[in-house]
Amino acid sequence: MSTNREFPTPSAIAALGQKIYEERYKVALEENQQGKFVAINVRNSEASVGDTPEQALEQARAKSRDGLFHLIRVGFPSAYSGSSQTAYDTQDWVFGR
Amino acid sequence: MRTPEAPRQLMTLKIGYLDGRGHPHVKIRVWGLSEQFAQEFEAMIDTGFTGFLSIPITAAFPLAITLFGTTSYMLADGSTSPKLLGFGTVALEDETAHGTIVLESKSSGLLLGMEFLQKLKKALVVGSNGVVLVDDHVIPMPPAPAPAPLPPTSPPLPPLTRPSDEDPQNKSK
């Protein structure tokens, strides 16, 4: 395991994970894995699918201990949704939006 | 002649409260790697949140939550926002559940979502004076309907503008 690696920002991980998903996996997974969770390792573009977020992430972590993962729900616009926030609630401390 | 009473089903009650705005809250303990890092919080139960637990990132600092990466979170206005994602444990009195934890990078309180209720197999009962979480097997439920069709993929909503953004007096400042 290399110790001299690049460490992208959280925003870059999220954007890259989404891009990898859309380019490589979206069409195939949306055919027969609707509603499942997929963890994209942005270091090697590998995808791990599970029925739950924990399954997908644990599988992904078992494959790559030093992976950086972005979690997506197949067929949904986001892995999670909430009803109590809007984009203008407050300043985002990490993502800066 | 008295007929024998049917055996009463065991029912675990977890008691919470309504805050000033009528939102249900319960006391929980949360930790990451080990229970020695556990801290107690009052969390709002938000049935509109699909996840397990959302916690402000600064509240998560002392809990040793294992970070995995990022996820996307759809907000109430339809916009999506990236969030950091971790793994940890929530205890509600003597019951515990493990799950993925959304680390909220905005100022907020703790939210328990539907995944939490499903993992602990609890039903939320809200009354005028308070809140109880009961084992969901004691609530008679009709058979689950077929899953609803998935939402169509729609283009992102245009950015919202606040009234103050359109105020010409503000533009001149």
Interface residues (C-beta under 8 A of the other chain):
Chain A: P10 S11 I13 A14 A15 G17 Q18 Q34 G35 A39 V42 P53 E54 L57 R61 G67 L68 F69 H70 L71 I72 G75 F76 P77 S78 A79 Y80 S81 G82 S83 S84 Q85 T86 A87 Y88 D89 T90 Q91 D92 W93 V94 F95 R97
Chain B: M44 D46 G48 F49 T50 G51 F52 S54 I57 T58 F68 G69 T70 T71 S72 Y73 M74 L75 A76 D77 S79 T80 S81 P82 K83 L84 L85 F87 H98 G99 T100 V102 S105 K106 S107 S108 L111 G113 P147 L150 P151 T153 S154 P159 L160 R162
